[in-house]
């Protein structure tokens, strides 16, 4: 049975590698091997498969769900409940029938969790430096996946070991607090195992620290969030870019801002139609060949100063469906950022700029106005800096930080959690004719059928 499980695991873990074999020189195992026969090199290969599994499928259709759900992104695009339907998210009314959006998000997270659990069980408490590093990376992948699930659904089924019996997998969901406790536990365990940053394509000590800072901030552990954010900044492994912003989002960029990313490529000949670039781009003749139906919120677009380098990834164009000029967000653009001969799609998981914003916010939530990190970020973006006299109190500074987070992180999946933390989510839901039950998303009908012990979130 162990050999059969191993074979099934390799098929699952390496299924994406068949399509993405450019990363792994197309490995083709010619026979199943027992779990105890795995070598250190095999574990490294499985870890790369775990990273690939995080995205679920390309293009990652679920990546923009919460940004459309929030006030950052406006989408007029339709669809049906069985597929990713941006209009449903625009109306803050996600459907339990959306197996294409929520379903892929959910399955991708648990696939990554399952792969991480297998790696963690195999490595155990090995003293080998290479395996300690891989153990740390697997813990971060699991923590990130569970944090994503908690952000979307609240409480979810918590599995932290390799389970092969269906009755062990079909279990009631844990509370959101229990899931986030596990996230923190995993990250605390990972940090001393991990080496410093070497590449944004893998988890590092600094990405684990920043993810833990993100979770602590959301949970109200402000002093710890600030300490972790400062540790990331002062490590010096990444730094803010001056004079450029669009270059941050290139694959193998010389900019030093990306801490952790998902990526895919090189793209096929129709690369300009690929991924989130086409979803966010204007309609033809712009090379994204999108529908032009997804744009930035007008108030957000107007909040950037004229010299702000973040305007490099914004484009104003006429939207045929409404007959008005709108602003398009092109962080995921490929043709405008890279030559067609070597195009990769890059999707940020975390950047160093978030550490600056967390540090400033964590201080303000402890009733202290510290402008240093906020002004450093603004200076790097060629935007004006502020003085203490510009803010009557910490609450006023927090309101400004919320605006700055919107400007900096638009399109990167952080806004809905920000709206919940800053208290702007419920008023926004009310403006859409919804209520607080829509603070979290439903489980899909398919998952409820797979696991009869999983109970749907209220009022879905």
C-alpha angles and dihedrals in degrees: 000000000000091000091049092049091049091050091049091048093051091049090051096042095043099040089095090047091066089062094035099037091133085084096052106028089253100285112208112188108205097205141016118263132200120259091245091056094063115119128212088258090055090053090053089051092050090049090056088050089053090055091051091050092058092078095051096207137351128285090035098230093180094057095087098040098104094041090057089044088056130061095263101079130040117201128184093179118122135200138148131282092256090062135044103290112192093188090062089055091044086057091046088239108119115185128231084220093064100107091154097060111019091024095055091044090053096044093046091053094050093044089055090045092051092049091048092049091052092050093047092050092049095048096043111169097330115168092212108120091221093051093044087056092049091047089054091049092050090051091052092049090051092045093048092049094049091046090053091050092049091049090053105035108013105222118027139171107290116213119169102167138053107277122189100166114087093219089060092052095045100071138132118274121262120233121269089249091054092049093049091046087058091047091054092045091052093048093047088053093046100051098070091044097053130084124223124282117295104153137006088228092076137040117264138182090268095050089050090051093049093047090051090048089053092051093045092051091052091049095050096253091134102163092052092045091054093047092052094045091051090049089056093047096046093046086079094213091121131024141187117269121237123209097007137064107160091061091064090073098053121109110256088007120184087221112104101217107092114093100173133001146167115231141174136190170334089263124226121254090279090059092137089068095049132113129328092339091076091041093057100031129100119258122269139324080050105089095239089076090209127151093252090229099118119071144152123274109269095230092050093049091049092052095073116096117238095253096042108128090216086076086075089084095047127089127184116214141152114270109218095204094059102022092231137108114259135176120248123206112223104180088125095047115134108180095049094048106037140029114262090241093070111024122162127171113231125197117187121230094177139348133196092248089070089063090058091051093046091051092052094044095046090054092048091051086057087055095257124123106214110173098178102093093035091054092045089057093045091050092051088053092049091244127136119273127229136231128220089250089064090072125058092202145337091283090059090050090050089055089054092047090054089055092047092051089054092051094046103039105032111144094016099100100254104104102084093053088046091053091052092048095046093045097244097110100079095048088049092051090050089053087057093050093255134114141218093288087075092063085095132038129244127253112248120258089241092059092048089054092048093050114031089185092062109095122209119247113258121287098007 
